[in-house]
Amino acid sequence: MMNYSPGPPEKETAAHQTPAVRAQALTVVRGPRTALRDLDFTVPRGQITGLLGPSGCGKSTLMRAIVGTQAKVAGTLDVLGSPAGHPSLRTRIGYVTQAPSVYDDLTVRQNLDYFAAILDPGRAAAGRRHANVTRAIDDVDLTTYADALAGNLSGGQRSRVSLAVALLGTPELLVLDEPTVGLDPVLRRDLWNLFHDIAAQRGATLLISSHVMDEAERCHRLLLMREGEILADDTPDALRTRTRSDTVEAAFLHLVDEAIAAGGTKEAAR
Ligand SMILES: Nc1ncnc2c1ncn2[C@@H]1O[C@H](COP(=O)(O)OP(=O)(O)OP(=O)(O)O)[C@@H](O)[C@H]1O
């Protein structure tokens, strides 16, 4: 059971006084396992925070908790000033899962039209919907595929349709679960440029998971995870300096070794 903070969702005036995400003693149990153990962290607004760690360390579980789709969440988890899962957050968060959620028998534009109609219904909004759909398709560089059936696209192109859906409502917080998996280096670079544009131009907060450590260098901040715990919460520069490492990957390995030597991951982060 979640210990929700008391009181109503934040007022607009308080919007930038709170972090995008604030977790205290956050614990999630999945089946027989404790997938997240007693996490304390904040995600600052307007920046890209990378969530990195090996397969199975709990990245997707943490993202699911933040967007409010994860059961058995204990502790405190506030998102944009409201308890995670609060109905007022639905239109303020964009979430892209690892499995692209697109309709194969619709074109790219029809997929976006469908979700746009849910987000912004009514005949009066038709012009705005059309403009938002065209912009979102352009954002993910799929304009030349707008009339192609989603079922005929490559895996990477389908992932970008999902991302375009998440961009439709101009969300304040974008939660992207491994958005660059399976993409070629050029597309990966283009998508990271897009993520930086979204943060800089719209002031949006992005939480992006990856298990590819070279992507860590592209983030403003990092949450490094291992076995359901947070090993480090810092900037890439500070992590490299603190561990006297050349890369974030080397810093991560250094912290893992420290954690093993100390008999637990929490000690290493201090
Ligand atoms: N549906 C589920 N039921 C029970 N346990 C699960 C379920 N999904 C994941 N888990 C467990 O929760 C833990 C965290 O999994 P999670 O998917 O969050 O990791 P991840 O870091 O996102 O991994 P990956 O990078 O491979 O996607 C793992 O031990 C996993 O086995």
PDBQT file of the ligand as one rigid body, heavy atoms in Angstrom, charges set to zero:
ROOT
HETATM    1  N1  LIG A 301       5.654  -9.919 -14.356  1.00  0.00    +0.000 N 
HETATM    2  C1  LIG A 301       6.578 -10.186 -13.439  1.00  0.00    +0.000 A 
HETATM    3  N2  LIG A 301       6.298 -11.013 -12.394  1.00  0.00    +0.000 NA
HETATM    4  C2  LIG A 301       7.206 -11.290 -11.447  1.00  0.00    +0.000 A 
HETATM    5  N3  LIG A 301       8.464 -10.781 -11.450  1.00  0.00    +0.000 NA
HETATM    6  C3  LIG A 301       8.789  -9.979 -12.458  1.00  0.00    +0.000 A 
HETATM    7  C4  LIG A 301       7.880  -9.624 -13.492  1.00  0.00    +0.000 A 
HETATM    8  N4  LIG A 301       8.509  -8.795 -14.352  1.00  0.00    +0.000 NA
HETATM    9  C5  LIG A 301       9.754  -8.622 -13.878  1.00  0.00    +0.000 A 
HETATM   10  N5  LIG A 301       9.919  -9.331 -12.732  1.00  0.00    +0.000 N 
HETATM   11  C6  LIG A 301      11.154  -9.380 -11.928  1.00  0.00    +0.000 C 
HETATM   12  O1  LIG A 301      11.392  -8.086 -11.395  1.00  0.00    +0.000 OA
HETATM   13  C7  LIG A 301      12.795  -7.806 -11.433  1.00  0.00    +0.000 C 
HETATM   14  C8  LIG A 301      13.024  -6.488 -12.170  1.00  0.00    +0.000 C 
HETATM   15  O2  LIG A 301      12.602  -6.630 -13.530  1.00  0.00    +0.000 OA
HETATM   16  P1  LIG A 301      12.574  -5.387 -14.528  1.00  0.00    +0.000 P 
HETATM   17  O3  LIG A 301      11.802  -5.817 -15.732  1.00  0.00    +0.000 OA
HETATM   18  O4  LIG A 301      12.107  -4.189 -13.795  1.00  0.00    +0.000 OA
HETATM   19  O5  LIG A 301      14.122  -5.227 -14.869  1.00  0.00    +0.000 OA
HETATM   20  P2  LIG A 301      14.829  -4.350 -16.015  1.00  0.00    +0.000 P 
HETATM   21  O6  LIG A 301      15.999  -3.714 -15.354  1.00  0.00    +0.000 OA
HETATM   22  O7  LIG A 301      13.836  -3.451 -16.645  1.00  0.00    +0.000 OA
HETATM   23  O8  LIG A 301      15.298  -5.452 -17.044  1.00  0.00    +0.000 OA
HETATM   24  P3  LIG A 301      15.482  -5.360 -18.649  1.00  0.00    +0.000 P 
HETATM   25  O9  LIG A 301      16.619  -4.393 -18.888  1.00  0.00    +0.000 OA
HETATM   26  O10 LIG A 301      15.857  -6.765 -19.010  1.00  0.00    +0.000 OA
HETATM   27  O11 LIG A 301      14.181  -4.919 -19.214  1.00  0.00    +0.000 OA
HETATM   28  C9  LIG A 301      13.479  -8.997 -12.090  1.00  0.00    +0.000 C 
HETATM   29  O12 LIG A 301      14.004  -9.820 -11.058  1.00  0.00    +0.000 OA
HETATM   30  C10 LIG A 301      12.366  -9.716 -12.792  1.00  0.00    +0.000 C 
HETATM   31  O13 LIG A 301      12.596 -11.102 -12.819  1.00  0.00    +0.000 OA
ENDROOT
TORSDOF 0
